[in-house]
Amino acid sequence: MAQMALRPGFEGSREATTDDLKSLPATSHEAVHVLEQCIADHHIAEVDYREPEDRLETIRLRPAFIRYSTAHNLVLWGLPDRGSDWIELRLDRITRVRDTGDVFEPTR
């Protein structure tokens, strides 16, 4: 698969530190562990995500990076399972993550 350009704003983000990750609620810690494993294994993740208007949505995602954003939020960067545009999801809005076991080919 060809490399895909990252979404504008990625360059201004930075890698998350251990202290950044420690600041998350317990549910987010569990999610981070599952996401890190999905990233390492190139597995699609199902992410239960609470939208700003408090609506809960499940997103199938090819996770790629956990970063500290320019807006000072810990975020997950990834590609929707059937999409081609990068999205970022705030870790504090993720309520649960499941490893589907479905393998994807990374773009970067």
C-alpha positions as CSV (number, residue, x, y, z in Angstrom):
1,M,0.0,0.0,0.0
2,A,1.3,3.5,-0.8
3,Q,2.3,5.9,1.9
4,M,-0.4,8.4,2.8
5,A,0.3,12.0,3.7
6,L,-0.6,12.8,7.2
7,R,-3.4,15.3,8.1
8,P,-2.3,18.9,8.6
9,G,-1.5,19.5,12.2
10,F,0.4,16.3,12.8
11,E,3.7,18.0,12.5
12,G,2.8,20.3,15.4
13,S,1.9,17.3,17.6
14,R,4.5,15.4,19.7
15,E,4.8,11.8,21.0
16,A,3.0,11.2,24.2
17,T,5.2,10.8,27.3
18,T,4.8,8.4,30.2
19,D,3.6,11.3,32.3
20,D,1.0,12.3,29.7
21,L,-0.4,8.8,29.7
22,K,-0.4,8.7,33.5
23,S,-2.7,11.7,33.5
24,L,-5.5,9.7,31.8
25,P,-8.5,8.1,33.6
26,A,-8.3,4.4,34.3
27,T,-10.6,3.5,31.4
28,S,-8.3,5.3,29.1
29,H,-5.2,3.4,30.4
30,E,-6.9,0.1,29.4
31,A,-7.7,1.6,26.0
32,V,-4.1,2.8,25.5
33,H,-2.8,-0.8,26.2
34,V,-5.2,-2.3,23.6
35,L,-4.5,0.4,21.1
36,E,-0.7,0.0,21.5
37,Q,-1.1,-3.7,20.8
38,C,-3.3,-3.1,17.8
39,I,-0.8,-0.6,16.4
40,A,2.1,-3.1,16.9
41,D,0.1,-6.0,15.4
42,H,-1.5,-4.0,12.6
43,H,-5.0,-5.0,13.9
44,I,-8.2,-3.0,13.3
45,A,-9.6,-1.7,16.5
46,E,-13.2,-1.0,17.4
47,V,-13.3,2.2,19.4
48,D,-16.4,3.3,21.5
49,Y,-16.1,7.0,21.3
50,R,-18.2,9.7,23.1
51,E,-18.8,12.6,20.7
52,P,-18.8,16.2,22.1
53,E,-22.6,16.2,22.1
54,D,-22.4,13.1,24.4
55,R,-23.5,10.7,21.6
56,L,-21.7,7.3,21.8
57,E,-20.4,6.0,18.5
58,T,-18.4,2.8,17.6
59,I,-15.6,3.4,15.1
60,R,-13.6,0.7,13.3
61,L,-10.2,2.1,12.9
62,R,-6.7,1.3,11.7
63,P,-4.8,2.9,14.6
64,A,-1.4,4.4,13.8
65,F,-0.1,6.9,16.4
66,I,-0.9,8.1,20.0
67,R,0.2,11.7,20.2
68,Y,-0.1,14.9,22.2
69,S,-2.0,17.3,19.9
70,T,-1.5,21.0,19.2
71,A,-4.7,21.5,21.1
72,H,-3.1,19.9,24.2
73,N,-5.1,16.7,24.1
74,L,-3.9,13.1,24.0
75,V,-5.2,11.7,20.7
76,L,-5.2,8.6,18.6
77,W,-4.4,9.1,15.0
78,G,-5.7,6.5,12.6
79,L,-7.7,5.7,9.4
80,P,-11.3,4.6,9.5
81,D,-11.5,0.9,8.4
82,R,-13.1,1.8,5.1
83,G,-11.9,5.4,4.8
84,S,-8.9,7.2,3.4
85,D,-8.7,10.4,5.5
86,W,-6.8,10.6,8.8
87,I,-8.9,11.2,11.9
88,E,-7.9,11.9,15.5
89,L,-9.8,10.8,18.5
90,R,-9.3,12.3,21.9
91,L,-8.3,9.5,24.4
92,D,-10.3,11.1,27.2
93,R,-13.5,10.5,25.0
94,I,-12.7,6.8,24.3
95,T,-14.8,4.6,26.6
96,R,-13.6,1.2,25.3
97,V,-11.4,-0.4,22.7
98,R,-11.6,-3.9,21.3
99,D,-8.9,-5.7,19.1
100,T,-10.9,-7.2,16.2
101,G,-8.0,-9.5,15.2
102,D,-8.5,-8.3,11.6
103,V,-5.1,-7.4,10.1
104,F,-4.5,-4.4,7.9
105,E,-1.5,-3.3,5.8
106,P,0.1,-0.2,7.3
107,T,0.4,2.9,5.0
108,R,3.5,4.3,6.8
